[in-house]
Amino acid sequence: MTEVPNVACPKCQGLMVQGFVADFTHMAVAVESWVEGPPQKSFWMGTKVPTQNRLPIATFRCSLCGFLESYADKDFAAQ
């Protein structure tokens, strides 16, 4: 995890640290994603997840109060 320079917590002004919310589905760990549009049911998978219009989510945590703030952007994909 990296500290984001000059990014203050909107609640207490503490330092925000970048991380991610892990998805532990099917015995693998993945980065959570934001999917454009309303969810649609799928008989086999529970919910349809199109591959286009999907963005990885980064979540920033305040090092003082623990406040979480999330952002979706292609730059947050696993490296």
N, C-alpha and C positions, 0 to 999 in steps of 0.2 A: 504494500500500500504506500502511496506517496502522499505527502502533505501538499495541499494546494496553496501556493504562496499568496498572501494578502487576501484570503477568502475568510471572512468572519461569519460566525454563526448568526443568523438573524434573530435568535432568541437571547443569547447571552454574550455575543461577540467573541466566543472562544474560537480556536483554530479548527477549521474543517479538514478532515482527512478522507481521501478517496478510498472507496472499497466497492464491493458489489454484493448483491443478494444471491446466494447460491441456490440453484435448483437441483435437488437431489433425486430427480426422476430416473427410474429405470437403471439404478446402480451406477450412474455416471453423474458427474457434477458439471453443470452448465451455468452460464451467465443468464440471468433473467432477461427477457426481451419485451419490448412494447410492440404491440401489433395494431396497425391502423384499422379502424372500423369496429363495428359491434361484433361480439363473439357469435359464432354460428355452431350449432350442434353437429357432431359427427358420430355416426353409429359405432365406428371402430375405435376412434381416438378420444371421444368425449367432446372435444372442441376442435374445429378445423383451424389450422394454423398455416396461412399462406406464407410462402418463402419470401415473396416480395413485400415491401412496406413493413419490414420488421427491423427494429433497432435495439441494440443491446443497451441495458440500463446500468449506469454507474450510480452508486449511492454514497453520499458524503455524510460522515458522522462527526458531530462536534466532540472534540477531545475533552471538553469540560462538562457539558450537560447531557450528551448522548443524543441530541436532536438529529434526526435523519432527514435528508433531502435528496430526492432522486431526479436524474436527468437521463433522457434517451438520446443517443447520438451514435453514429457509425464509428466515431473515434474511440468508443468504449468497448469495442470488440476485443476478445481475447487475443493476445499477441503471441 
